[in-house]
Amino acid sequence: MKVLITGGAGFIGSHFVKYFLKKHPGDTVINLDKLTYAGHLENLAGIDGKRYRFVKGDICDDGLVNEAMSGCDMVVNFAAETHVDRSIENPADFVKTNIYGVYVLLESARKSKIKKFLQISTDEVYGSILRGAFTEDSKLNPGSPYSASKASADLLALSYFNTFRMPVVIVRSSNNFGFFQYPEKMIPLFVTNALDNVSLPVYGDGRNVRDWIYVEDNCRAIDLVLAEGKDGEIYNVCGENARKNVDMAKFILKALKKPDTLIEFVKDRAGHDRRYAIKCDKIRKLGYKLQGSFEEKLSKTIEWYRENENWWRKFKK
């Protein structure tokens, strides 16, 4: 089998490329990535070139997408603008990549008669919920240009299933963490700031809640949905580790033996969602289970950033 993975040099995408090639020794991967500020080929060092090919390019380029997708059986789309703060500053990039880029991929996949198109989404499309948790059938209520662009892409992908019977599936996961995550995201930002004895900026009162999933757990879930997911369906993937942002900051500081005085409460982000929560019963029915404890995975992640300063230091500059 030949799989096109878009955005495969980014954080989650690079982990999935490595996971997929290891899990499926008879398959090959085409990695299409624009190599924006958050995509780096060093994240993929050591991959066997016999079963892997990299193509530099933009998913909005239909000619390049058609060429990269030629002969592929499946598509997994990680390519996206993902940082909420950047979407507030410049929504246009998010509309272009996250909506128009997905349209280009869907059109190419339809013409190529792709056997499975997996769209990577986010729990943020549901918006905030103060109590309880969202299911896959819950109303979409995105609260930022980023989440609105991802919700739009989900709806567009589902329309291709409904209209053209294209084999589309969607995965909506909670906040990912792990190695090689660009240090604008909360966990690597807090860890690297703490290592430099720089304040950890916590929005508002710090009581906004996010559920966290280790990136390798998410890769297992994505691979399972790719193999077993039903066409036209959505699958939530949660980490079952809901934490207040301020508590995450305190955990990181304690792990690095740094004082809580490094926490700095800053002006809240515009439109900041209070709490994300999703139910994941549907993917459990496919046989999915989390492995290991959240604390162990977060501690391992913190240690990786401590030991790999040469990777993140250039980005912090």
C-alpha positions as CSV (number, residue, x, y, z in Angstrom):
1,M,0.0,0.0,0.0
2,K,1.1,3.5,-0.8
3,V,0.0,6.4,1.5
4,L,0.2,10.1,1.0
5,I,0.8,11.9,4.3
6,T,0.5,15.7,4.1
7,G,2.2,17.8,6.7
8,G,4.5,14.9,7.6
9,A,7.4,17.1,8.7
10,G,5.3,18.8,11.4
11,F,4.9,17.7,15.0
12,I,2.1,15.0,14.8
13,G,2.7,14.3,11.2
14,S,6.4,13.4,11.6
15,H,5.5,11.1,14.5
16,F,2.9,9.4,12.4
17,V,5.2,8.9,9.4
18,K,7.7,7.1,11.7
19,Y,5.0,5.1,13.4
20,F,3.3,4.1,10.1
21,L,6.5,2.9,8.5
22,K,7.5,0.9,11.5
23,K,4.0,-0.6,12.0
24,H,3.5,-1.4,8.3
25,P,6.9,-2.8,6.9
26,G,5.4,-3.6,3.5
27,D,3.9,-0.1,2.8
28,T,5.4,3.1,1.4
29,V,4.9,6.7,2.3
30,I,4.9,9.9,0.3
31,N,5.4,12.9,2.6
32,L,4.1,16.2,1.2
33,D,5.1,19.2,3.3
34,K,5.5,22.9,2.7
35,L,8.2,23.2,5.4
36,T,6.8,26.2,7.1
37,Y,8.2,27.5,10.4
38,A,6.8,24.4,12.2
39,G,7.9,21.7,9.7
40,H,11.4,20.3,9.9
41,L,13.0,17.3,8.1
42,E,15.3,16.7,11.0
43,N,12.2,15.4,12.8
44,L,12.4,12.5,10.4
45,A,16.1,11.7,10.6
46,G,17.0,8.0,10.1
47,I,14.0,7.0,8.0
48,D,14.6,4.2,5.4
49,G,14.6,6.0,2.1
50,K,13.6,2.9,0.2
51,R,10.0,3.1,1.5
52,Y,9.8,6.8,1.9
53,R,9.8,9.9,-0.4
54,F,9.6,13.5,0.6
55,V,8.0,16.1,-1.7
56,K,8.3,19.8,-0.8
57,G,5.1,21.7,-1.6
58,D,1.9,23.4,-0.7
59,I,-1.4,21.4,-0.5
60,C,-3.0,24.5,-2.2
61,D,-1.0,23.6,-5.4
62,D,-3.3,21.3,-7.3
63,G,-0.8,20.3,-9.9
64,L,1.7,19.3,-7.2
65,V,-0.9,17.5,-5.2
66,N,-2.1,15.5,-8.2
67,E,1.5,14.4,-8.9
68,A,2.2,13.5,-5.3
69,M,-1.1,11.6,-4.9
70,S,-0.6,9.6,-8.2
71,G,-0.6,5.9,-7.4
72,C,-1.5,6.3,-3.7
73,D,-4.1,4.2,-2.0
74,M,-4.8,6.4,1.0
75,V,-4.4,10.0,2.2
76,V,-3.8,11.2,5.7
77,N,-4.0,15.0,6.0
78,F,-2.1,16.6,8.8
79,A,-1.2,19.7,6.8
80,A,-2.6,22.8,8.6
81,E,-2.0,26.1,10.3
82,T,-2.7,25.2,14.0
83,H,-1.7,27.9,16.4
84,V,-4.7,29.8,17.8
85,D,-2.7,33.0,18.6
86,R,-1.5,33.1,15.0
87,S,-5.0,32.7,13.7
88,I,-6.1,35.7,15.7
89,E,-3.3,37.8,14.2
90,N,-3.6,36.6,10.6
91,P,-6.8,34.5,9.8
92,A,-6.1,34.5,6.1
93,D,-3.4,31.9,6.2
94,F,-5.8,29.6,8.1
95,V,-8.6,30.0,5.6
96,K,-6.3,29.3,2.7
97,T,-4.5,26.2,4.1
98,N,-7.1,24.7,6.3
99,I,-10.1,25.1,4.0
100,Y,-8.9,25.7,0.4
101,G,-6.0,23.3,0.8
102,V,-8.4,20.6,2.0
103,Y,-10.6,21.2,-1.0
104,V,-7.6,20.7,-3.3
105,L,-6.8,17.4,-1.6
106,L,-10.4,16.2,-1.7
107,E,-10.7,17.0,-5.4
108,S,-7.5,15.2,-6.2
109,A,-8.5,12.2,-4.0
110,R,-11.9,12.0,-5.7
111,K,-10.4,12.0,-9.2
112,S,-7.7,9.5,-8.1
113,K,-10.4,7.2,-6.5
114,I,-8.5,7.1,-3.2
115,K,-9.6,4.2,-1.0
116,K,-9.5,6.2,2.2
117,F,-9.2,9.9,3.0
118,L,-8.5,10.6,6.7
119,Q,-8.8,14.3,7.8
120,I,-7.0,15.2,11.0
121,S,-9.2,17.6,13.0
122,T,-9.3,18.8,16.6
123,D,-11.6,18.9,19.6
124,E,-11.6,22.6,19.4
125,V,-14.3,22.5,16.6
126,Y,-16.9,21.8,19.3
127,G,-16.1,24.9,21.3
128,S,-16.2,25.3,25.1
129,I,-18.3,23.2,27.5
130,L,-18.5,23.9,31.2
131,R,-19.8,20.5,32.2
132,G,-20.0,17.1,30.6
133,A,-18.3,16.3,27.3
134,F,-19.0,16.4,23.5
135,T,-19.7,13.4,21.4
136,E,-19.1,13.1,17.6
137,D,-22.8,14.1,17.1
138,S,-22.5,17.4,19.1
139,K,-23.1,20.7,17.4
140,L,-20.0,22.5,16.1
141,N,-19.3,25.8,17.8
142,P,-15.8,26.9,17.0
143,G,-14.5,29.9,18.9
144,S,-11.4,31.0,17.0
145,P,-10.4,31.5,13.4
146,Y,-8.3,28.4,13.7
147,S,-11.1,26.1,15.0
148,A,-13.6,27.6,12.6
149,S,-11.2,26.8,9.7
150,K,-10.9,23.2,10.9
151,A,-14.6,22.9,11.4
152,S,-15.1,24.1,7.8
153,A,-12.7,21.5,6.5
154,D,-14.5,18.8,8.4
155,L,-17.8,19.8,6.9
156,L,-16.3,20.0,3.4
157,A,-14.8,16.5,3.8
158,L,-18.1,15.1,5.0
159,S,-19.8,16.7,2.0
160,Y,-17.6,14.7,-0.3
161,F,-18.7,11.5,1.4
162,N,-22.4,12.5,1.2
163,T,-22.2,13.8,-2.4
164,F,-19.6,11.7,-4.1
165,R,-19.5,8.7,-1.7
166,M,-15.9,9.4,-1.2
167,P,-14.4,7.2,1.6
168,V,-13.7,10.0,4.1
169,V,-13.1,9.6,7.9
170,I,-12.3,12.3,10.4
171,V,-10.3,12.1,13.6
172,R,-10.8,14.8,16.3
173,S,-8.2,14.6,19.0
174,S,-7.5,16.6,22.1
175,N,-4.3,18.6,22.7
176,N,-1.2,16.6,21.7
177,F,2.2,16.7,23.5
178,G,5.5,15.0,23.0
179,F,8.9,15.3,21.4
180,F,9.6,17.7,18.5
181,Q,6.7,20.0,19.2
182,Y,7.4,23.6,18.1
183,P,8.0,25.7,21.2
184,E,5.2,28.2,20.6
185,K,2.8,25.5,22.0
186,M,2.1,25.5,25.7
187,I,4.0,22.6,27.0
188,P,7.3,23.1,25.1
189,L,7.0,26.8,25.7
190,F,6.6,26.4,29.4
191,V,9.4,23.8,29.6
192,T,11.9,25.8,27.6
193,N,11.1,29.0,29.4
194,A,11.6,27.3,32.7
195,L,14.9,25.9,31.6
196,D,16.0,29.5,30.8
197,N,14.5,30.8,34.1
198,V,12.1,32.9,32.0
199,S,8.5,33.5,33.2
200,L,5.7,31.1,32.0
201,P,2.9,33.2,30.5
202,V,-0.4,31.8,31.7
203,Y,-3.5,33.4,30.1
204,G,-6.2,34.9,32.4
205,D,-6.7,33.2,35.7
206,G,-5.0,30.0,34.4
207,R,-8.2,27.9,35.0
208,N,-8.9,27.1,31.4
209,V,-9.1,23.3,31.0
210,R,-7.6,21.2,28.3
211,D,-7.4,17.4,27.8
212,W,-3.9,16.1,26.9
213,I,-3.0,13.1,24.8
214,Y,0.6,11.8,24.2
215,V,1.4,12.1,20.5
216,E,2.2,8.4,20.1
217,D,-1.1,7.4,21.6
218,N,-2.8,9.6,19.0
219,C,-0.8,8.0,16.2
220,R,-2.0,4.6,17.3
221,A,-5.6,5.9,17.2
222,I,-5.2,7.4,13.8
223,D,-3.7,4.2,12.4
224,L,-6.6,2.3,13.9
225,V,-9.2,4.6,12.3
226,L,-7.3,4.4,9.0
227,A,-7.7,0.6,9.0
228,E,-11.0,0.1,10.8
229,G,-12.9,3.4,10.7
230,K,-16.2,3.5,8.9
231,D,-16.5,5.8,5.9
232,G,-18.4,9.0,6.6
233,E,-17.7,8.7,10.4
234,I,-16.0,10.9,12.9
235,Y,-13.9,9.6,15.8
236,N,-13.0,11.6,18.9
237,V,-9.6,10.7,20.4
238,C,-9.0,11.9,24.0
239,G,-6.2,11.5,26.5
240,E,-8.5,11.4,29.5
241,N,-6.1,13.8,31.2
242,A,-8.0,17.1,31.7
243,R,-5.9,19.7,33.5
244,K,-6.1,23.4,34.3
245,N,-3.4,25.4,32.4
246,V,-2.0,26.7,35.7
247,D,-1.7,23.2,37.1
248,M,0.3,22.1,34.0
249,A,2.6,25.0,34.6
250,K,3.1,23.9,38.2
251,F,3.8,20.3,37.2
252,I,6.5,21.4,34.7
253,L,8.1,23.7,37.2
254,K,8.1,21.0,39.9
255,A,9.7,18.5,37.5
256,L,12.4,21.0,36.7
257,K,12.9,22.0,40.3
258,K,11.9,25.6,39.5
259,P,9.8,28.0,41.7
260,D,6.2,28.7,41.1
261,T,7.1,32.4,41.1
262,L,8.1,31.9,37.4
263,I,4.3,31.7,36.6
264,E,3.1,35.0,35.2
265,F,-0.6,35.6,34.6
266,V,-1.0,37.7,31.4
267,K,-4.0,39.3,29.7
268,D,-6.4,36.6,28.5
269,R,-6.5,35.6,24.8
270,A,-9.4,37.0,22.7
271,G,-12.2,34.5,22.6
272,H,-10.4,32.1,24.9
273,D,-12.4,28.8,25.3
274,R,-12.8,27.9,28.9
275,R,-13.0,24.1,28.8
276,Y,-12.6,21.4,26.2
277,A,-13.9,17.9,26.8
278,I,-14.8,15.0,24.4
279,K,-16.2,11.5,24.8
280,C,-14.3,8.7,23.1
281,D,-16.6,5.7,23.5
282,K,-16.8,5.4,19.7
283,I,-13.1,4.7,19.1
284,R,-12.9,2.4,22.1
285,K,-15.4,0.2,20.3
286,L,-12.7,-0.3,17.6
287,G,-10.4,-1.6,20.3
288,Y,-8.5,1.5,21.2
289,K,-6.9,1.8,24.7
290,L,-4.5,4.3,26.2
291,Q,-1.1,3.0,27.3
292,G,0.9,4.2,30.4
293,S,0.2,7.1,32.7
294,F,0.0,10.7,31.8
295,E,2.5,11.8,34.4
296,E,5.1,9.3,33.0
297,K,4.6,10.6,29.5
298,L,4.7,14.2,30.5
299,S,7.9,13.7,32.6
300,K,9.5,11.9,29.6
301,T,8.6,14.8,27.4
302,I,10.0,17.4,29.8
303,E,13.3,15.4,30.0
304,W,13.5,15.2,26.2
305,Y,13.5,19.0,26.0
306,R,16.1,19.2,28.7
307,E,18.3,16.8,26.8
308,N,17.7,18.3,23.3
309,E,18.4,21.9,23.7
310,N,20.2,21.9,20.3
311,W,16.8,21.1,18.7
312,W,14.7,23.9,20.3
313,R,17.2,26.6,21.0
314,K,17.3,27.8,17.4
315,F,13.5,28.2,17.3
316,K,13.4,30.2,20.6
317,K,15.7,32.7,19.0
